[in-house]
Amino acid sequence: MARISPELEQILRDLNPWWTAPHPVRPSPPPYRRRHVPGIVAALARPRALIQVLRGPRQVGKTTALYQIAEDLLGRGSAPADILLVRFDLQPLREAGVMPLVRWHAEAIRRATGATTPVILLDEIHKLSAWDEQVKHLYDTFPVRLVITGSSSVLVARGQRESLAGRAATLDFPPFLFREVLEAWHQDAAGALPEPLGFERCFDATADLAAHVGAIHRQPAQRLHSFRRRLDRYYNRGGYPRLYSGEVDEDRWADYLVETVFERVLGVDIPDLFPIEQPTLLRHIYLEVARRTGSEVSQGTLADDCNAAGYRTTQPVVGRYLHYLADALLIREFRRYPLTRSRTARVPVKITLTDLGVRNAIFRGAPSLWESPPAVVGPLVETLVQAVLRGAGLEVHFFRDYREPGNRRSPIEEIDFVVEALDGQVIPVEVKFRARIDRGDVDAVYRFMDQHECPMGLVVTREAFRWDGEARILFVPLLEFLLAF
């Protein structure tokens, strides 16, 4: 019989209280489920389910999601002994590795109860050396269903590409959306809103997005005012859940974000996983992205700026560090549309932070969302907008070209985001966060729609709401846009 030390056995029993008291699951997870959780539970019910990979930065709710998955599986009739949760942020479990713990579970827990196919939940898997080989062996050799998480998505992504290709489905867990913050901590207010849409529904001809947003726009003025105040807080602090749960003191939110993201992820997680020759350069690049969030920048320009600041580096090193930051879900890079053009380091990309609160914590504040000039607050609004531009099979780009392609004397036109579906359809998303919007301000959107036969277009505004049915362009205020998805 497989044996582990009494210490390890007690740790596992503490982590898996349902073995002795299946209802309720302890520690009891919060009632709010992030949107991926029900889908993961459903996916685990399929024959020979793929490995479900949850990847994202620390402190966004991945461990909580595992307990919720266990609770939902129990609610669907799974045997308590079928579920094993292991947290590899605990040193004794990390030293044991995957297979000894799984074998002990099979012989000491499942065999004693006559349970069948197990569900194995492996948290912080990236903390194990050669974790991907262990997971591959487990999945290929035994009839198991697997969910794995990694705080540093860089390693999870690398392991999936090298060892788990064709075996895993990856789900990104970024910080909370504004709508998720309301659903989790202001249920009464969120309950008055229509169900949120996934952005991929914008490509569905049967989805009436104008009517959906209109139902939000027609909410009572007092409720919209309340949403607006909460949006101010989200704009300033971002979507890390502990800033809303009461676990972080009100006057410590900035310190918490700096410690969680700037110190731990940049200072520990990424350097532990990759050959970071200059840790201070990695931090400097992140700071430069934070300053320029929502702007276009080339790797060469960033390299020049880093050298001017006293860091001896090259464009390839800067490009590699940007890749690490993007794979860790700390930043997002948007390539120019269409992607058929040559992709070189000289071609600028649009870069945003994933979460605006981290920028505000580092720089100790943000310009007023509602009173600042559009040129000042516009890139920050774009950083809010990008958060909802996600969905199954979607790619997000930006557009910048001469009005007359190839004619360098013609004006340059830009679209902030271009969302592309698997079938090649595209939807332009332009941010015009100003009090008044004239037709000339959005001519580029109309021309882009005509040239690419888009199913619809979106212009995110400060207050203007209207549907141009002939052109199929929806003008939607930022508040309603964030509440819709």
VOPA-960807 format. One line per 4 residues: number of its first residue (from 1); their letters; for each residue x, y, z of N, C-alpha, C. Coordinates in steps of 0.1 Angstrom, whole numbers. Last residue first. Layout:
% residues N
NUM) a) X:Y:Z:X:Y:Z:X:Y:Z | ...
***
This chain:
% residues 485
485) fall) -212:432:-203:-204:420:-205:-199:414:-192 | -226:455:-196:-232:446:-205:-225:433:-207 | -211:472:-180:-221:464:-173:-227:454:-183 | -194:484:-198:-188:475:-188:-199:466:-181
481) fell) -214:499:-212:-205:489:-219:-199:479:-209 | -223:516:-193:-232:506:-198:-224:495:-206 | -200:532:-189:-206:525:-178:-215:513:-183 | -194:543:-215:-185:533:-208:-192:525:-197
477) pvfl) -223:543:-237:-214:549:-226:-206:538:-220 | -222:536:-272:-226:531:-258:-217:538:-248 | -233:533:-303:-227:543:-294:-231:540:-280 | -231:509:-328:-237:512:-315:-228:522:-307
473) irae) -238:506:-361:-228:511:-351:-236:515:-339 | -251:501:-386:-249:490:-376:-238:494:-366 | -258:520:-404:-244:517:-404:-241:505:-395 | -286:520:-398:-281:519:-412:-267:514:-412
469) gdwr) -287:523:-370:-291:511:-376:-286:509:-390 | -270:535:-346:-271:538:-360:-274:526:-368 | -282:541:-315:-279:530:-324:-281:535:-338 | -267:557:-286:-276:557:-298:-272:545:-307
465) faer) -256:577:-261:-261:563:-264:-270:564:-276 | -229:594:-245:-238:593:-257:-242:578:-258 | -210:596:-224:-225:596:-221:-234:592:-233 | -185:587:-235:-187:591:-221:-201:590:-216
461) tvvl) -184:556:-255:-184:571:-252:-184:574:-237 | -173:534:-278:-175:536:-264:-173:550:-260 | -187:521:-305:-180:533:-301:-183:535:-286 | -187:492:-325:-190:498:-312:-181:510:-310
457) gmpc) -204:476:-353:-193:484:-347:-197:489:-334 | -211:445:-370:-215:457:-362:-202:464:-358 | -202:428:-390:-215:426:-385:-220:438:-377 | -183:444:-416:-184:440:-402:-199:438:-398
453) ehqd) -169:447:-441:-183:441:-440:-185:435:-426 | -147:462:-445:-145:448:-440:-158:441:-437 | -154:487:-455:-143:480:-461:-142:465:-457 | -174:496:-437:-177:494:-451:-166:485:-458
449) mfry) -159:498:-413:-171:489:-414:-174:486:-429 | -141:517:-420:-136:504:-416:-148:494:-418 | -157:539:-422:-150:534:-434:-145:520:-432 | -167:542:-396:-177:540:-407:-169:534:-419
445) vadv) -143:547:-382:-151:535:-379:-161:532:-391 | -135:571:-393:-127:559:-395:-134:546:-392 | -154:589:-384:-154:585:-398:-146:573:-401 | -157:599:-358:-158:584:-360:-159:580:-375
441) dgrd) -155:626:-359:-147:619:-349:-147:604:-351 | -173:634:-378:-159:634:-382:-150:627:-372 | -196:635:-363:-194:624:-373:-180:623:-377 | -188:642:-328:-193:645:-342:-190:634:-351
437) irar) -196:640:-295:-190:632:-306:-196:636:-319 | -189:655:-264:-196:656:-277:-188:648:-287 | -174:646:-242:-187:651:-240:-195:651:-253 | -155:615:-246:-157:630:-246:-171:634:-246
433) fkve) -140:590:-255:-145:594:-241:-145:609:-240 | -142:569:-276:-143:583:-278:-149:589:-265 | -128:540:-288:-131:547:-276:-131:562:-279 | -141:514:-309:-134:527:-308:-138:534:-295
429) vpiv) -139:484:-323:-142:490:-310:-134:503:-309 | -150:465:-351:-142:476:-346:-147:481:-333 | -150:431:-356:-158:441:-350:-149:452:-345 | -148:406:-382:-142:415:-373:-152:426:-368
425) qgdl) -146:372:-393:-154:384:-391:-147:393:-381 | -131:349:-393:-125:360:-399:-133:373:-398 | -141:328:-377:-144:328:-392:-139:340:-399 | -132:334:-352:-126:323:-359:-128:323:-374
421) aevv) -132:371:-350:-137:358:-346:-130:347:-355 | -115:399:-336:-117:390:-348:-122:376:-343 | -117:433:-329:-120:419:-324:-123:410:-335 | -97:459:-327:-104:451:-337:-105:437:-332
417) fdie) -94:491:-311:-94:476:-310:-102:470:-322 | -91:517:-322:-85:513:-309:-84:498:-308 | -81:526:-354:-92:520:-346:-86:514:-333 | -70:554:-374:-68:544:-363:-81:539:-358
413) eips) -55:567:-403:-67:564:-395:-64:553:-385 | -36:593:-417:-36:581:-410:-49:579:-402 | -42:609:-449:-42:609:-434:-42:595:-429 | -18:605:-476:-31:605:-471:-31:604:-456
409) rrng) 8:601:-484:3:615:-482:-11:616:-477 | 12:575:-487:18:581:-475:14:595:-473 | -7:551:-498:-5:565:-501:-1:572:-489 | -13:526:-488:-1:527:-497:2:542:-500
405) pery) -47:532:-486:-36:523:-483:-25:524:-493 | -59:561:-476:-57:554:-489:-45:545:-487 | -55:564:-449:-68:563:-454:-69:557:-468 | -30:542:-435:-34:554:-443:-48:553:-448
401) drff) -36:527:-403:-32:527:-417:-36:540:-424 | -43:506:-377:-37:519:-380:-31:518:-395 | -60:488:-353:-59:491:-367:-53:505:-368 | -54:459:-332:-57:473:-334:-55:477:-348
397) hvel) -69:429:-319:-59:436:-326:-62:451:-324 | -78:398:-305:-80:412:-304:-67:419:-310 | -96:369:-312:-83:375:-312:-86:390:-312 | -117:343:-298:-115:357:-302:-100:361:-302
393) gagr) -123:318:-288:-120:319:-302:-117:333:-307 | -142:330:-263:-138:317:-269:-135:320:-284 | -130:362:-252:-141:352:-255:-135:340:-262 | -127:397:-245:-122:383:-244:-134:374:-248
389) lvaq) -129:425:-237:-127:420:-251:-120:406:-250 | -129:435:-212:-141:427:-216:-139:421:-230 | -105:449:-210:-107:438:-201:-119:429:-205 | -104:471:-227:-98:458:-232:-102:446:-223
385) vlte) -116:491:-211:-124:485:-222:-118:472:-226 | -96:500:-194:-108:494:-189:-115:486:-199 | -78:509:-213:-74:498:-205:-85:492:-198 | -93:530:-224:-90:519:-232:-85:507:-224
381) vlpg) -91:547:-201:-104:541:-205:-102:529:-214 | -64:554:-204:-69:546:-192:-82:540:-194 | -64:568:-228:-57:556:-227:-61:547:-215 | -82:591:-219:-85:582:-229:-77:568:-229
377) vvap) -73:610:-201:-79:598:-195:-82:587:-206 | -60:628:-218:-53:624:-206:-60:610:-201 | -77:634:-238:-64:630:-242:-56:624:-230 | -100:644:-224:-100:631:-231:-86:626:-234
373) psew) -93:658:-192:-94:659:-206:-93:645:-213 | -113:647:-163:-100:649:-170:-102:651:-185 | -137:641:-151:-133:655:-153:-120:657:-160 | -140:613:-148:-151:621:-154:-147:636:-157
369) lspa) -117:603:-137:-123:596:-148:-133:605:-155 | -89:621:-127:-103:619:-126:-109:613:-139 | -58:602:-128:-66:614:-132:-81:611:-131 | -48:584:-99:-51:584:-113:-59:597:-116
365) grfi) -22:571:-76:-34:579:-80:-36:578:-95 | 4:560:-73:-4:566:-62:-14:576:-66 | 18:545:-90:19:559:-92:11:567:-82 | 10:520:-81:24:523:-82:26:538:-83
361) anrv) -18:521:-82:-11:518:-69:3:522:-70 | -23:525:-108:-27:536:-99:-20:534:-85 | -14:500:-119:-8:513:-123:-11:524:-113 | -32:483:-106:-18:482:-103:-11:495:-107
357) gldt) -57:490:-117:-55:493:-103:-40:493:-100 | -59:480:-143:-55:494:-141:-52:498:-127 | -47:451:-155:-55:457:-145:-50:471:-142 | -31:447:-178:-43:439:-176:-53:445:-166
353) ltik) -19:475:-196:-19:467:-184:-32:458:-184 | -14:474:-231:-21:479:-220:-18:470:-208 | -1:483:-262:1:476:-250:-7:482:-239 | 1:479:-297:-6:486:-286:-4:477:-273
349) vpvr) 33:479:-313:21:472:-309:14:481:-299 | 51:490:-342:46:492:-329:34:482:-326 | 77:473:-358:63:476:-359:57:478:-345 | 102:464:-352:100:479:-355:86:483:-356
345) atrs) 101:438:-349:101:446:-336:100:460:-339 | 76:426:-372:90:428:-368:89:437:-355 | 57:410:-394:57:413:-379:72:414:-375 | 43:420:-424:55:415:-417:54:420:-403
341) rtlp) 7:413:-426:19:421:-428:31:416:-420 | -14:399:-418:-7:394:-429:6:402:-432 | -30:409:-399:-18:403:-394:-10:397:-406 | -45:442:-406:-45:427:-406:-31:422:-403
337) yrrf) -38:451:-372:-47:444:-381:-46:450:-395 | -11:448:-350:-18:456:-360:-26:447:-369 | -16:433:-317:-9:435:-330:-18:442:-340 | -14:440:-284:-23:440:-295:-16:443:-308
333) eril) -7:426:-253:-2:432:-265:-12:430:-276 | -12:431:-218:-18:426:-231:-11:434:-242 | 2:421:-186:0:431:-197:-7:424:-209 | -1:400:-169:1:413:-163:-1:424:-174
329) lada) -1:373:-177:-14:381:-177:-13:394:-169 | 22:361:-183:18:361:-169:5:369:-167 | 26:367:-209:22:354:-206:18:352:-191 | 34:394:-206:21:391:-213:16:377:-209
325) lyhl) 59:391:-194:48:399:-187:34:396:-193 | 73:376:-213:70:371:-200:59:378:-193 | 73:395:-234:66:382:-236:63:376:-222 | 89:414:-224:75:417:-226:67:405:-228
321) yrgv) 113:400:-224:107:404:-211:92:408:-213 | 117:398:-251:116:386:-243:109:389:-230 | 120:425:-259:109:417:-264:107:404:-256 | 144:431:-245:131:438:-241:119:430:-246
317) vpqt) 161:414:-259:159:412:-244:146:418:-240 | 160:425:-285:156:411:-282:153:408:-267 | 171:452:-280:157:450:-284:152:435:-281 | 191:453:-250:189:452:-265:174:450:-268
313) tryg) 208:472:-224:200:461:-229:198:462:-244 | 216:486:-196:223:482:-208:215:470:-213 | 200:513:-182:199:498:-183:206:494:-196 | 197:540:-181:209:534:-175:209:519:-175
309) aanc) 178:552:-195:176:552:-181:187:545:-174 | 186:547:-221:187:561:-216:185:562:-201 | 178:520:-222:192:524:-222:195:538:-217 | 150:523:-222:157:516:-211:172:519:-210
305) ddal) 146:536:-246:143:543:-233:150:536:-221 | 155:516:-264:162:529:-263:159:537:-250 | 135:497:-258:149:494:-256:157:507:-255 | 112:510:-267:114:507:-253:128:504:-250
301) tgqs) 118:512:-294:117:524:-287:118:521:-272 | 119:484:-301:131:492:-302:130:505:-294 | 93:477:-296:103:471:-288:116:479:-289 | 70:504:-298:78:494:-304:88:489:-294
297) vesg) 36:513:-289:51:514:-287:58:502:-293 | 6:529:-283:14:521:-292:29:523:-290 | -13:528:-252:-5:535:-263:2:525:-272 | -23:517:-230:-33:522:-240:-26:528:-252
293) trra) 2:528:-208:-9:518:-211:-19:524:-220 | 25:540:-202:20:542:-215:8:533:-218 | 31:534:-175:30:548:-179:23:550:-193 | 32:506:-178:22:512:-169:20:527:-173
289) vely) 55:503:-194:42:499:-199:30:506:-191 | 73:512:-175:72:519:-188:58:516:-194 | 71:493:-155:68:506:-152:65:515:-165 | 80:470:-170:66:470:-165:62:485:-162
285) ihrl) 107:479:-173:98:477:-185:84:477:-181 | 115:478:-146:115:491:-154:106:490:-166 | 113:451:-140:105:461:-133:104:474:-141 | 134:442:-157:120:437:-159:110:447:-152
281) ltpq) 156:455:-147:151:459:-160:137:454:-162 | 159:442:-123:155:456:-122:150:461:-136 | 167:417:-132:154:418:-125:150:433:-125 | 184:406:-156:183:419:-150:169:421:-144
277) eipf) 181:380:-164:194:384:-161:194:398:-154 | 160:356:-159:159:370:-159:173:375:-154 | 151:328:-171:164:334:-169:164:349:-170 | 121:319:-152:129:322:-164:142:328:-161
273) ldpi) 111:314:-127:108:305:-138:116:307:-150 | 119:333:-109:120:319:-105:118:310:-117 | 111:357:-122:126:353:-121:128:339:-117 | 83:354:-118:89:354:-131:104:351:-130
269) dvgl) 81:355:-88:75:344:-97:82:343:-110 | 96:378:-78:98:364:-74:93:354:-84 | 91:403:-89:104:401:-81:107:386:-78 | 67:402:-102:79:406:-109:92:403:-102
265) vref) 51:390:-81:51:384:-94:64:388:-102 | 59:406:-57:59:391:-57:60:386:-72 | 60:434:-64:71:428:-56:71:412:-59 | 38:439:-81:51:445:-84:62:437:-77
261) vtev) 17:423:-69:20:422:-83:35:427:-85 | 16:425:-40:12:413:-47:17:412:-61 | 27:450:-34:33:438:-28:29:426:-36 | 9:467:-48:24:468:-51:31:455:-46
257) lyda) -15:460:-36:-13:457:-50:2:457:-54 | -11:468:-9:-14:454:-12:-11:451:-27 | -7:496:-12:4:487:-7:2:473:-10 | -33:502:-20:-22:504:-29:-10:496:-25
253) wrde) -48:496:3:-51:489:-10:-39:490:-20 | -49:506:28:-37:498:24:-38:492:10 | -71:519:37:-60:527:34:-47:519:30 | -89:497:40:-92:507:30:-79:515:27
249) dveg) -74:465:44:-78:478:49:-79:488:38 | -86:436:29:-75:446:29:-81:459:34 | -109:421:32:-97:415:37:-85:425:37 | -132:430:19:-129:434:33:-117:429:39
245) sylr) -135:424:-7:-140:415:3:-139:419:17 | -122:442:-24:-137:443:-22:-142:435:-11 | -96:435:-26:-99:449:-23:-113:452:-21 | -96:408:-33:-95:411:-18:-96:426:-15
241) pygg) -99:408:-61:-110:406:-52:-108:410:-38 | -88:432:-83:-83:422:-74:-93:420:-63 | -95:452:-103:-103:440:-101:-98:429:-92 | -91:488:-95:-89:476:-104:-98:464:-98
237) rnyy) -90:513:-84:-84:501:-76:-83:489:-84 | -101:532:-101:-90:535:-93:-83:523:-87 | -123:519:-113:-113:526:-122:-100:529:-114 | -137:511:-91:-131:501:-99:-120:507:-108
233) rdlr) -146:537:-82:-137:529:-73:-130:518:-81 | -161:544:-104:-150:552:-100:-140:544:-91 | -181:524:-103:-171:524:-114:-159:533:-111 | -195:533:-81:-187:521:-80:-177:519:-91
229) rrfs) -207:555:-92:-198:557:-81:-189:545:-79 | -222:543:-112:-212:552:-116:-202:554:-104 | -241:529:-97:-231:522:-105:-220:530:-109 | -255:551:-86:-248:542:-77:-237:534:-85
225) hlrq) -266:561:-110:-256:570:-102:-248:561:-93 | -282:541:-116:-271:543:-125:-261:552:-118 | -301:544:-95:-293:531:-96:-281:534:-105 | -312:569:-101:-305:567:-88:-296:554:-89
221) apqr) -324:564:-126:-313:573:-125:-305:571:-112 | -332:530:-135:-335:543:-128:-322:551:-125 | -321:520:-168:-322:517:-154:-325:531:-147 | -316:523:-195:-329:528:-190:-331:525:-175
217) hiag) -292:510:-200:-293:525:-201:-306:531:-195 | -300:484:-199:-292:489:-189:-292:504:-188 | -316:483:-222:-322:479:-210:-313:483:-198 | -296:490:-241:-307:499:-238:-314:496:-225
213) vhaa) -281:467:-243:-275:479:-237:-286:489:-233 | -301:451:-256:-294:446:-243:-289:459:-236 | -306:464:-279:-317:463:-269:-311:459:-256 | -281:462:-291:-286:475:-288:-297:475:-278
209) ldat) -278:435:-294:-269:442:-284:-275:455:-281 | -294:409:-299:-298:423:-301:-290:431:-291 | -284:381:-315:-282:388:-303:-284:403:-306 | -285:369:-340:-297:368:-332:-296:376:-319
205) adfc) -259:371:-350:-270:379:-356:-282:379:-348 | -231:373:-331:-243:365:-333:-254:374:-338 | -210:388:-324:-210:383:-337:-222:375:-341 | -215:393:-297:-216:404:-306:-216:400:-321
201) refg) -208:371:-283:-222:372:-288:-224:384:-297 | -183:374:-275:-185:366:-287:-199:367:-292 | -185:386:-250:-183:394:-261:-185:387:-275 | -213:373:-232:-199:372:-236:-197:380:-248
197) lpep) -235:394:-213:-232:387:-225:-217:384:-225 | -253:392:-182:-242:397:-190:-240:388:-202 | -289:397:-178:-277:388:-178:-266:393:-186 | -299:430:-168:-300:418:-176:-287:409:-175
193) laga) -300:440:-133:-295:441:-147:-298:429:-155 | -306:436:-107:-316:443:-115:-312:444:-130 | -285:424:-95:-296:415:-99:-307:422:-107 | -267:444:-89:-265:436:-101:-277:428:-105
189) adqh) -279:452:-64:-278:461:-76:-276:453:-89 | -276:428:-49:-289:434:-51:-289:444:-63 | -248:422:-49:-258:414:-56:-271:420:-59 | -222:433:-47:-233:441:-47:-245:434:-55
185) wael) -202:414:-49:-203:421:-37:-214:431:-36 | -205:400:-74:-199:393:-62:-202:400:-49 | -215:417:-92:-222:404:-90:-218:398:-77 | -196:438:-92:-209:440:-88:-217:427:-84
181) verf) -174:423:-102:-173:430:-89:-187:432:-83 | -183:416:-127:-181:406:-117:-180:412:-103 | -183:441:-140:-196:434:-138:-194:423:-127 | -156:446:-141:-164:455:-133:-178:448:-130
177) lfpp) -137:415:-138:-144:425:-145:-152:434:-136 | -109:406:-117:-124:406:-119:-127:418:-129 | -78:395:-134:-86:401:-123:-101:403:-127 | -81:364:-153:-75:377:-151:-82:383:-138
173) fdlt) -77:334:-161:-83:340:-149:-77:353:-146 | -82:315:-190:-75:326:-184:-83:332:-172 | -79:282:-196:-89:292:-193:-81:303:-185 | -71:256:-219:-67:267:-210:-77:278:-209
169) aarg) -73:222:-220:-80:234:-224:-76:245:-214 | -51:195:-231:-56:205:-221:-64:216:-228 | -41:178:-249:-47:172:-237:-54:182:-229 | -29:190:-270:-40:182:-273:-47:175:-262
165) alse) 1:193:-251:-6:196:-264:-17:186:-267 | 16:190:-229:1:187:-228:-6:191:-240 | 42:196:-233:39:183:-229:24:180:-229 | 46:222:-244:56:212:-246:51:198:-243
161) rqgr) 23:238:-238:28:237:-252:37:225:-254 | 22:235:-210:11:230:-219:16:229:-233 | 45:246:-201:43:232:-199:32:227:-208 | 40:273:-208:51:266:-214:49:251:-213
157) avlv) 17:279:-193:16:280:-207:27:272:-214 | 28:276:-167:16:267:-171:15:267:-187 | 47:296:-167:51:282:-167:40:273:-171 | 31:319:-170:42:317:-179:46:302:-179
153) sssg) 13:322:-150:8:315:-162:19:312:-172 | 16:317:-118:24:323:-129:21:316:-142 | -3:302:-106:-3:316:-104:5:323:-114 | -21:276:-120:-8:282:-118:-9:297:-117
149) tivl) -40:246:-117:-39:261:-117:-24:264:-116 | -59:219:-132:-47:224:-126:-47:240:-127 | -79:192:-130:-80:206:-131:-67:211:-125 | -88:160:-145:-78:169:-139:-81:184:-141
145) rvpf) -99:128:-140:-102:141:-146:-94:151:-138 | -85:96:-150:-87:107:-140:-93:119:-148 | -74:67:-154:-87:73:-158:-90:84:-148 | -39:69:-162:-50:66:-153:-63:72:-157
141) tdyl) -20:77:-181:-20:63:-176:-32:59:-168 | -23:103:-190:-22:93:-200:-23:79:-194 | -24:117:-165:-35:118:-174:-35:107:-185 | 2:111:-154:-11:108:-147:-23:108:-156
137) hkvq) 19:120:-174:19:106:-170:6:103:-163 | 13:148:-173:11:140:-185:10:125:-182 | 21:154:-147:7:156:-151:4:147:-163 | 48:149:-149:40:142:-139:25:142:-143
133) edwa) 56:168:-168:58:154:-171:49:145:-162 | 49:192:-156:42:188:-168:44:174:-171 | 67:194:-134:53:192:-131:46:186:-144 | 95:198:-131:90:187:-140:75:184:-138
129) slkh) 89:210:-98:98:208:-109:93:197:-117 | 61:229:-88:67:216:-88:77:216:-100 | 47:253:-91:58:252:-81:65:239:-80 | 27:250:-109:40:255:-114:51:254:-104
125) iedl) 4:244:-95:12:233:-100:26:237:-105 | -15:256:-78:-2:261:-79:8:250:-84 | -35:226:-73:-33:241:-72:-19:245:-72 | -52:202:-88:-39:205:-84:-36:220:-85
121) livp) -76:179:-83:-75:194:-84:-61:197:-79 | -90:151:-98:-78:156:-91:-76:171:-94 | -116:129:-95:-113:143:-100:-101:148:-91 | -117:94:-102:-114:106:-94:-113:119:-102
117) ttag) -141:69:-107:-132:78:-114:-130:91:-105 | -151:56:-76:-146:52:-89:-138:63:-95 | -151:41:-42:-153:52:-52:-147:48:-65 | -150:25:-20:-155:19:-33:-158:30:-43
113) tarr) -137:33:2:-151:37:1:-158:31:-12 | -112:24:1:-119:22:13:-134:25:12 | -103:34:-23:-105:20:-22:-113:17:-10 | -101:62:-17:-110:58:-27:-113:43:-25
109) iaea) -81:63:5:-94:70:5:-104:63:-4 | -59:47:0:-63:50:14:-77:55:15 | -55:45:-28:-55:33:-19:-61:35:-5 | -58:70:-39:-64:59:-45:-66:47:-35
105) hwrv) -41:86:-22:-55:89:-23:-63:77:-28 | -16:74:-29:-21:73:-15:-36:75:-15 | -15:82:-56:-15:68:-52:-21:66:-38 | -13:110:-53:-25:104:-60:-26:89:-57
101) lpmv) 11:112:-39:-1:117:-33:-14:111:-39 | 30:102:-57:28:96:-44:15:100:-37 | 25:120:-80:21:106:-80:20:100:-67 | 34:147:-73:20:144:-77:17:129:-74
97) gaer) 55:155:-44:52:154:-58:38:149:-61 | 66:161:-18:61:147:-22:59:145:-37 | 73:187:-18:84:178:-17:79:164:-21 | 47:198:-18:56:201:-30:67:191:-30
93) lpql) 38:192:7:32:185:-5:40:187:-17 | 55:208:23:55:193:24:49:186:12 | 49:235:13:62:229:11:61:213:12 | 21:246:-5:25:240:8:38:231:6
89) dfrv) 15:251:-30:21:262:-23:25:258:-9 | 1:230:-39:15:228:-39:22:241:-35 | -26:214:-27:-21:227:-29:-6:227:-28 | -50:192:-40:-37:193:-34:-32:207:-38
85) llid) -80:174:-36:-74:187:-39:-60:188:-32 | -99:149:-50:-87:152:-43:-82:166:-46 | -128:131:-50:-123:144:-52:-110:145:-43 | -141:107:-43:-136:108:-57:-128:121:-59
81) apas) -151:109:-18:-138:103:-19:-132:104:-33 | -177:119:-24:-167:127:-17:-153:122:-19 | -191:112:-56:-187:107:-43:-176:116:-36 | -213:136:-71:-200:129:-70:-197:124:-56
77) grgl) -237:150:-72:-237:136:-68:-224:128:-69 | -237:176:-75:-242:168:-87:-241:153:-84 | -225:185:-52:-239:188:-54:-245:180:-66 | -199:178:-58:-206:171:-47:-221:173:-49
73) ldea) -194:197:-78:-194:183:-81:-201:174:-70 | -196:220:-63:-206:218:-73:-206:203:-77 | -173:217:-46:-187:219:-40:-198:215:-50 | -152:217:-64:-155:205:-56:-169:206:-50
69) iqyl) -155:243:-75:-157:231:-84:-160:219:-75 | -149:257:-52:-163:258:-57:-165:247:-67 | -122:251:-49:-132:246:-38:-146:247:-43 | -113:263:-73:-112:248:-71:-121:243:-60
65) attk) -118:290:-68:-126:283:-78:-125:268:-77 | -100:295:-48:-114:296:-45:-122:288:-55 | -77:294:-64:-79:284:-53:-94:284:-49 | -82:317:-80:-81:304:-86:-83:293:-76
61) gvqr) -85:345:-74:-95:335:-71:-94:321:-76 | -63:361:-77:-75:365:-85:-86:354:-83 | -38:358:-65:-48:365:-58:-60:370:-67 | -15:358:-93:-19:354:-80:-30:363:-75
57) pgrl) -26:356:-128:-18:361:-117:-23:357:-103 | -33:324:-144:-35:338:-142:-26:343:-130 | -51:296:-156:-39:303:-155:-41:318:-152 | -64:265:-154:-67:278:-150:-54:286:-148
53) vqil) -71:238:-174:-59:246:-169:-64:260:-166 | -83:207:-175:-87:221:-174:-76:229:-167 | -78:181:-197:-73:187:-185:-77:202:-186 | -108:168:-212:-95:174:-213:-91:179:-199
49) arpr) -125:137:-203:-125:152:-203:-110:157:-204 | -137:112:-209:-123:115:-211:-121:130:-213 | -170:124:-212:-161:112:-212:-147:117:-216 | -178:152:-191:-177:146:-204:-167:133:-203
45) alaa) -176:165:-167:-186:154:-168:-185:147:-181 | -159:186:-170:-154:174:-162:-164:162:-163 | -175:205:-181:-165:198:-190:-160:186:-183 | -191:214:-160:-197:207:-171:-187:199:-179
41) vigp) -171:226:-145:-178:215:-139:-185:207:-150 | -164:246:-163:-154:236:-159:-161:224:-154 | -187:262:-164:-182:255:-176:-172:244:-173 | -188:272:-138:-198:262:-142:-194:255:-155
37) vhrr) -163:288:-139:-165:277:-130:-176:267:-134 | -161:310:-155:-155:298:-160:-159:286:-151 | -172:332:-140:-179:326:-152:-174:313:-157 | -171:327:-105:-167:333:-117:-171:325:-129
33) rypp) -197:325:-82:-189:317:-91:-184:326:-102 | -204:334:-49:-203:339:-62:-193:330:-70 | -202:323:-23:-213:318:-32:-211:322:-46 | -169:312:-12:-179:323:-14:-190:318:-24
29) pspr) -165:280:4:-162:290:-6:-172:300:-7 | -158:268:36:-169:271:26:-165:282:17 | -131:246:39:-137:259:42:-147:263:31 | -159:225:35:-152:234:44:-137:234:40
25) vphp) -190:219:21:-176:219:19:-170:229:29 | -215:209:46:-210:217:35:-195:215:33 | -210:177:34:-219:189:33:-219:196:46 | -192:156:40:-193:161:26:-202:174:25
21) atww) -170:149:60:-182:157:62:-185:163:49 | -149:134:51:-155:129:64:-169:137:66 | -142:144:27:-140:130:29:-148:125:41 | -144:172:28:-156:164:23:-154:149:25
17) pnld) -120:183:34:-128:180:45:-141:172:41 | -92:185:23:-103:178:17:-113:174:27 | -72:197:38:-76:203:25:-88:197:19 | -71:179:59:-75:192:62:-79:199:49
13) rliq) -61:157:46:-74:156:52:-80:170:55 | -36:167:39:-45:163:28:-59:162:34 | -24:170:64:-26:181:56:-36:179:45 | -24:143:73:-32:153:80:-35:165:71
9) elep) -6:132:55:-19:127:55:-29:137:62 | 18:146:62:12:148:49:-3:143:49 | 21:135:88:20:150:86:13:152:73 | 25:108:84:13:113:91:10:128:89
5) sira) 37:103:50:39:105:65:26:110:71 | 23:76:30:29:90:32:30:92:47 | 23:47:10:23:53:23:28:67:22 | 5:23:-8:12:35:-8:11:42:5
1) m) 8:-12:0:0:0:0:9:12:0
***
